[in-house]
Amino acid sequence: MNFELLTTSKYMDFQLAGQTAKTTIWKVISKKHADVLGKIHWYFNWRQYVFEPESETIFNASCLAELATVLKELNTLQRHREK
């Protein structure tokens, strides 16, 4: 099965920021201002990728939907790797 991860969306870019032995870390960056909005990383307690926002950031429904799409893709990729 071949997956292609979304690395850009209407409002945000997702840049690979690091890697652990089994997972990746992504910076979420605003396209309009180039500000770092937060990071996506593996949260071991929940066994899934999560978005951790920077303080004092706000998101509308469209941005949250884009983040949810990327989280779903990363979690699908991770589950595929674990098999």
C-alpha positions in Angstrom: 0.0 0.0 0.0 1.4 3.4 -1.0 0.5 6.5 1.0 1.3 10.1 0.1 1.2 12.5 3.1 -0.3 15.9 2.8 2.5 18.4 3.4 0.7 21.6 2.4 -2.9 22.8 2.7 -4.8 26.0 2.0 -3.6 27.7 5.2 -0.7 25.6 6.5 2.5 23.9 5.6 3.7 20.7 7.4 7.5 20.4 7.6 9.3 17.3 8.9 11.1 18.5 12.0 12.6 15.3 13.3 12.3 11.6 13.7 12.5 9.1 16.5 13.2 5.4 16.0 9.6 4.7 14.9 7.8 8.1 14.5 8.1 11.5 13.0 7.8 15.1 14.3 6.2 17.8 12.1 6.2 21.6 12.4 2.9 23.2 11.4 3.6 26.6 9.8 1.2 29.4 8.8 1.3 30.1 5.1 0.2 33.7 5.5 2.7 34.8 8.2 5.3 31.9 8.3 4.7 31.5 12.1 5.1 28.2 13.7 1.6 27.2 14.9 2.5 24.0 16.7 3.8 20.6 16.2 2.5 17.2 15.3 4.1 14.3 17.2 3.4 10.8 18.4 1.7 10.7 21.9 2.6 7.3 23.3 -0.1 7.3 26.0 -2.8 7.5 23.3 -0.8 5.5 20.7 -1.5 8.1 18.0 -0.3 11.4 16.5 -1.5 14.6 18.1 -1.3 18.3 17.4 0.3 20.4 20.1 -0.4 24.1 19.4 1.9 27.0 20.4 0.5 29.2 23.1 -1.9 32.0 22.0 -2.7 30.4 18.6 -6.3 30.2 17.4 -7.8 28.0 14.7 -11.0 28.1 12.7 -13.0 25.1 11.5 -11.2 25.0 8.2 -7.7 24.9 9.8 -8.9 22.3 12.3 -10.2 20.1 9.5 -6.9 20.4 7.7 -5.1 19.4 10.9 -7.4 16.4 11.3 -6.7 15.2 7.8 -3.0 15.2 8.4 -3.4 13.5 11.8 -5.5 10.8 10.1 -2.9 10.3 7.4 -0.1 10.0 9.9 -2.0 7.6 12.1 -2.9 5.4 9.1 0.8 5.4 8.0 1.9 4.5 11.5 -0.6 1.6 11.8 0.5 0.3 8.4 4.2 0.4 9.5 3.4 -1.5 12.7 1.9 -4.5 10.8 
